[in-house]
Amino acid sequence: MQSPKFLWLALAAGFVLAGCAATKSTAGGSPAQARGQAVSEADLLAWNIDVRTPDGLGLPPGSGSVAAGKAVFDAKCASCHGAAAAGGPVFGSMVGGIGSFKTDRRVLTPGSMYPYAPVLFDYVRRAMPMNAPQSLSNDEAYAVTGYVLQLNGLVAADAVMTAASLTAVQMPNRNGFMVDDRPDTAATRCMSQCTPIAGK
Amino acid sequence: MTDSKSSRLVSAARSELQAAGSITHDPTRRAMLGRTAAAAAGGVAALAGGRAAAATVPVPASNLALGRALPETEYGMPSKYEAHVKRRRTDVLVNRQNFSDWSMTPLHQQHGTLTPNGLIYERHHSGVPDIDPQQHRFAIHGMVRKPLLFTMDDLMKYPSVTRFHFMECSGNGLTDWLKASSKTVQQTHGLLSCAQWTGVPVSTLLDEAGVRPEATWALAEGADGAAHARSIPMTKLLEDAMIVYASNGEMLRPENGYPLRLFIPGWEGNVSIKWLRRIKLGDKPWHLRSETARYTDPMPDGKWRQFSFAMEAKSVITSPSGGMNVRPGEIEILGFAWSGLGKIRTVDVTLDGGRTWREATLEEPVLDKCLTRFRLRWKWDGTPATIASRAIDSTGYVQPTVEEIRKVRAITGFVQHHNGVFPWSINAAGEVKNAIA
């Protein structure tokens, strides 16, 4: 009963070996065939969630007040980030740190670090809350963004965030960045009588 | 193959199969073989325990027993004796959740230059998604003439390219600039892996979509819960970036982007967006959270360096390394060197804390933007020593010391791009320890 199956296996093995010996025969020469299917920007609307944060391009219609943001935060964010974003069981504080970057201990929060306020909206909308990302409505995302900015002293308690008002918020670290300018070291290949490396 | 040859092969194979069949189907004989194996194993244990006369070398038990049968189907796994070789999360910066977290490659247990798929380091921002390749879609849109949507089947029909490249997280070494926080090289340098990547050049797909001349930047975005996204200059995308679906000969592992990821050779790992769902072309960078509040480097005067993509030349000794013990005598120093800007040209090793250096041997192959092995034979006399390596790449760049880096960057908090020379100390007892500070 085994013999016909075995004959087939032996023949298959022969074909495989022949294939190896033949190497690449026909590939090359013919250009890649176009495989992409045409799609419209409208079809991609639900994916198109990015915000170009310096000028707010991509911010959606909608609005949210600081007060509404507190309600969203208390319901959906405080369990990880703590009440008033002061730090909770999972993540640290999202408030404060402004002015700390010239000290030995830089405190990174949305208030101290983000150069543009729409960074916060973009991140909240794409990734928060962690257990249900992209579940907030645009109004909720505007509101909670406004609340965190207000906790950092960057908007008033009665502020309402919209595409225009959010983009207009002046962030303290707006000019805190420099573009990569490496190589910034100029080590040389010393082989003898070199400066010992620091450490033990 | 002639007919007579093939019939000889078939009959030889048939008799072999029948012989094997007679063994596996004879329970008496199998039991007997098992008893012989047990007896032999006992003998080996007695010898090893006594560490005595090596008069005769016993036949190993494995010679005297029938091995494990081949299951009908199987994905092969490492030996049970290798079960300690694992990725590990950080034991220094312990997170209170393990979704935005990372795990590290056991570099001291890696052989050759390729990291097995199950040991490639991880960095996730919202855990590992479970993506059905039949459902997955990848889009190219924005400043293109013709927005396109691809299925995995579509993408896998393009002529593939395969390249060997390392991948390193910009935060590799994060905890060990100013004090020796980590014990092992897995913890100090394990956000580093190297693989054979297979996919399609990004340029092929961008050409099909038709890049509009004003497009200078692109946003790449994942289909994970973080929708992790980065702005990437078009020049690099067109130069050598790949859309990758396989590593080391098989489809990507879920934790490494299954079924599709971007791969950007030589640049910090977080721009090689996993679970890639779209590339959108634009004329300016987006300045998202992951390129402002994260993945930026502290600089003097309270500033932050942004878009610091390239991983500059770096090296580390993996053996002997932290947590190991050595004895006086011949020691084979082994390590890895790599550069995101080219090939490794030279690696030097110091055995006296940096006062003198000697050139190590590079092991072939030495590839562009790929882990490169170096080795140096050393006769250790038992006196305390500090050893370290220094890489020089094909651009002529020399790996700096931390002291040299400190002169130009701020070393505080979540420092990125730590490519400083990394020392291990060996004390008189032969214990190897992190000696960064």
Chai-1 contact restraints between the chains, C-beta under 6 A:
chainA,res_idxA,chainB,res_idxB,connection_type,confidence,min_distance_angstrom,max_distance_angstrom,comment,restraint_id
A,F6,B,A13,contact,1.0,0.0,6.0,A-B,restraint_1
A,F6,B,R14,contact,1.0,0.0,6.0,A-B,restraint_2
A,L7,B,V10,contact,1.0,0.0,6.0,A-B,restraint_3
A,A10,B,L9,contact,1.0,0.0,6.0,A-B,restraint_4
A,A10,B,V10,contact,1.0,0.0,6.0,A-B,restraint_5
A,G14,B,M1,contact,1.0,0.0,6.0,A-B,restraint_6
A,A32,B,Y158,contact,1.0,0.0,6.0,A-B,restraint_7
A,A32,B,P159,contact,1.0,0.0,6.0,A-B,restraint_8
A,A32,B,T204,contact,1.0,0.0,6.0,A-B,restraint_9
A,A34,B,E208,contact,1.0,0.0,6.0,A-B,restraint_10
A,R35,B,D154,contact,1.0,0.0,6.0,A-B,restraint_11
A,R35,B,K157,contact,1.0,0.0,6.0,A-B,restraint_12
A,G36,B,L148,contact,1.0,0.0,6.0,A-B,restraint_13
A,G36,B,F150,contact,1.0,0.0,6.0,A-B,restraint_14
A,G36,B,E208,contact,1.0,0.0,6.0,A-B,restraint_15
A,Q37,B,L149,contact,1.0,0.0,6.0,A-B,restraint_16
A,V39,B,P147,contact,1.0,0.0,6.0,A-B,restraint_17
A,V39,B,L149,contact,1.0,0.0,6.0,A-B,restraint_18
A,L44,B,A139,contact,1.0,0.0,6.0,A-B,restraint_19
A,L44,B,H141,contact,1.0,0.0,6.0,A-B,restraint_20
A,W47,B,R278,contact,1.0,0.0,6.0,A-B,restraint_21
A,D50,B,L219,contact,1.0,0.0,6.0,A-B,restraint_22
A,D50,B,W286,contact,1.0,0.0,6.0,A-B,restraint_23
A,R52,B,W286,contact,1.0,0.0,6.0,A-B,restraint_24
A,T53,B,H287,contact,1.0,0.0,6.0,A-B,restraint_25
A,P54,B,H287,contact,1.0,0.0,6.0,A-B,restraint_26
A,V90,B,R96,contact,1.0,0.0,6.0,A-B,restraint_27
A,V90,B,Q97,contact,1.0,0.0,6.0,A-B,restraint_28
A,F101,B,G302,contact,1.0,0.0,6.0,A-B,restraint_29
A,K102,B,G302,contact,1.0,0.0,6.0,A-B,restraint_30
A,R106,B,T412,contact,1.0,0.0,6.0,A-B,restraint_31
A,R106,B,G413,contact,1.0,0.0,6.0,A-B,restraint_32
A,M113,B,A293,contact,1.0,0.0,6.0,A-B,restraint_33
A,Y114,B,T292,contact,1.0,0.0,6.0,A-B,restraint_34
A,Y114,B,A293,contact,1.0,0.0,6.0,A-B,restraint_35
A,P115,B,T292,contact,1.0,0.0,6.0,A-B,restraint_36
A,V119,B,R289,contact,1.0,0.0,6.0,A-B,restraint_37
A,V119,B,T292,contact,1.0,0.0,6.0,A-B,restraint_38
A,D122,B,L288,contact,1.0,0.0,6.0,A-B,restraint_39
A,Y123,B,R289,contact,1.0,0.0,6.0,A-B,restraint_40
A,R126,B,A227,contact,1.0,0.0,6.0,A-B,restraint_41
A,A127,B,A226,contact,1.0,0.0,6.0,A-B,restraint_42
A,P133,B,G225,contact,1.0,0.0,6.0,A-B,restraint_43
A,G176,B,K303,contact,1.0,0.0,6.0,A-B,restraint_44
A,G176,B,W304,contact,1.0,0.0,6.0,A-B,restraint_45
A,F177,B,W304,contact,1.0,0.0,6.0,A-B,restraint_46
A,F177,B,Q306,contact,1.0,0.0,6.0,A-B,restraint_47
A,M178,B,K303,contact,1.0,0.0,6.0,A-B,restraint_48
A,M178,B,R305,contact,1.0,0.0,6.0,A-B,restraint_49
A,V179,B,Q306,contact,1.0,0.0,6.0,A-B,restraint_50
A,V179,B,F307,contact,1.0,0.0,6.0,A-B,restraint_51
A,D180,B,R305,contact,1.0,0.0,6.0,A-B,restraint_52
A,D180,B,F307,contact,1.0,0.0,6.0,A-B,restraint_53
A,D180,B,S308,contact,1.0,0.0,6.0,A-B,restraint_54
A,P183,B,Y397,contact,1.0,0.0,6.0,A-B,restraint_55
A,D184,B,V408,contact,1.0,0.0,6.0,A-B,restraint_56
A,T185,B,P400,contact,1.0,0.0,6.0,A-B,restraint_57
A,T185,B,E404,contact,1.0,0.0,6.0,A-B,restraint_58
A,T185,B,I405,contact,1.0,0.0,6.0,A-B,restraint_59
A,A187,B,V398,contact,1.0,0.0,6.0,A-B,restraint_60
A,A187,B,P400,contact,1.0,0.0,6.0,A-B,restraint_61
A,A187,B,E404,contact,1.0,0.0,6.0,A-B,restraint_62
A,R189,B,V398,contact,1.0,0.0,6.0,A-B,restraint_63
A,M191,B,W357,contact,1.0,0.0,6.0,A-B,restraint_64
A,S192,B,T356,contact,1.0,0.0,6.0,A-B,restraint_65
A,C194,B,G354,contact,1.0,0.0,6.0,A-B,restraint_66
A,C194,B,R355,contact,1.0,0.0,6.0,A-B,restraint_67
A,P196,B,G353,contact,1.0,0.0,6.0,A-B,restraint_68
A,P196,B,G354,contact,1.0,0.0,6.0,A-B,restraint_69
A,P196,B,R355,contact,1.0,0.0,6.0,A-B,restraint_70
A,I197,B,G354,contact,1.0,0.0,6.0,A-B,restraint_71
A,I197,B,T401,contact,1.0,0.0,6.0,A-B,restraint_72
A,I197,B,V421,contact,1.0,0.0,6.0,A-B,restraint_73
A,I197,B,P423,contact,1.0,0.0,6.0,A-B,restraint_74
A,A198,B,E403,contact,1.0,0.0,6.0,A-B,restraint_75
A,G199,B,P423,contact,1.0,0.0,6.0,A-B,restraint_76
A,G199,B,A435,contact,1.0,0.0,6.0,A-B,restraint_77
A,G199,B,I436,contact,1.0,0.0,6.0,A-B,restraint_78
A,G199,B,A437,contact,1.0,0.0,6.0,A-B,restraint_79
A,K200,B,S425,contact,1.0,0.0,6.0,A-B,restraint_80
A,K200,B,A435,contact,1.0,0.0,6.0,A-B,restraint_81
